[in-house]
Amino acid sequence: MSGKNEMSGKGIKFDSMLVHGRVSEFMSTPPITLKQDAKISEAKALMRDNRISGIPIIDDEGELIGIITIENIIVALENEWMEIGRAHV
């Protein structure tokens, strides 16, 4: 092994992809999007089925207006569970 940035035995530099790689080499095309009136269950299913962690949200003209992430869904579920718990106290 010739350097700290090389993968063991393979000679592949860890930083080469991160420093020199382009987003276009890794992005999904065509983009998977949802309209703002889509249900959360649709977003969850799209993320799971496509193994992605976020979905751009578009308006009726196809313009980007936001992004929903798996983190947004987790936080919403946690808040809902806390509210349900408080209602039963």
ZIGIZI-V776619 format. One record per residue. N is the residue number from 1. D_CENTER is the distance of its C-alpha to the mean C-alpha in whole Angstrom. Layout:
# ZIGIZI-V776619
n=N d_center=D_CENTER
n=N d_center=D_CENTER
This chain:
# ZIGIZI-V776619
n=1 d_center=35
n=2 d_center=35
n=3 d_center=33
n=4 d_center=30
n=5 d_center=27
n=6 d_center=28
n=7 d_center=27
n=8 d_center=29
n=9 d_center=32
n=10 d_center=30
n=11 d_center=30
n=12 d_center=26
n=13 d_center=26
n=14 d_center=22
n=15 d_center=22
n=16 d_center=23
n=17 d_center=19
n=18 d_center=18
n=19 d_center=21
n=20 d_center=22
n=21 d_center=19
n=22 d_center=18
n=23 d_center=14
n=24 d_center=16
n=25 d_center=16
n=26 d_center=13
n=27 d_center=11
n=28 d_center=11
n=29 d_center=14
n=30 d_center=15
n=31 d_center=12
n=32 d_center=11
n=33 d_center=12
n=34 d_center=13
n=35 d_center=16
n=36 d_center=17
n=37 d_center=19
n=38 d_center=17
n=39 d_center=17
n=40 d_center=14
n=41 d_center=15
n=42 d_center=14
n=43 d_center=11
n=44 d_center=11
n=45 d_center=12
n=46 d_center=10
n=47 d_center=7
n=48 d_center=10
n=49 d_center=12
n=50 d_center=10
n=51 d_center=8
n=52 d_center=5
n=53 d_center=2
n=54 d_center=3
n=55 d_center=6
n=56 d_center=9
n=57 d_center=12
n=58 d_center=16
n=59 d_center=19
n=60 d_center=22
n=61 d_center=23
n=62 d_center=19
n=63 d_center=19
n=64 d_center=15
n=65 d_center=16
n=66 d_center=13
n=67 d_center=9
n=68 d_center=8
n=69 d_center=5
n=70 d_center=6
n=71 d_center=9
n=72 d_center=10
n=73 d_center=11
n=74 d_center=12
n=75 d_center=14
n=76 d_center=16
n=77 d_center=17
n=78 d_center=19
n=79 d_center=20
n=80 d_center=22
n=81 d_center=23
n=82 d_center=25
n=83 d_center=26
n=84 d_center=27
n=85 d_center=29
n=86 d_center=31
n=87 d_center=32
n=88 d_center=34
n=89 d_center=35
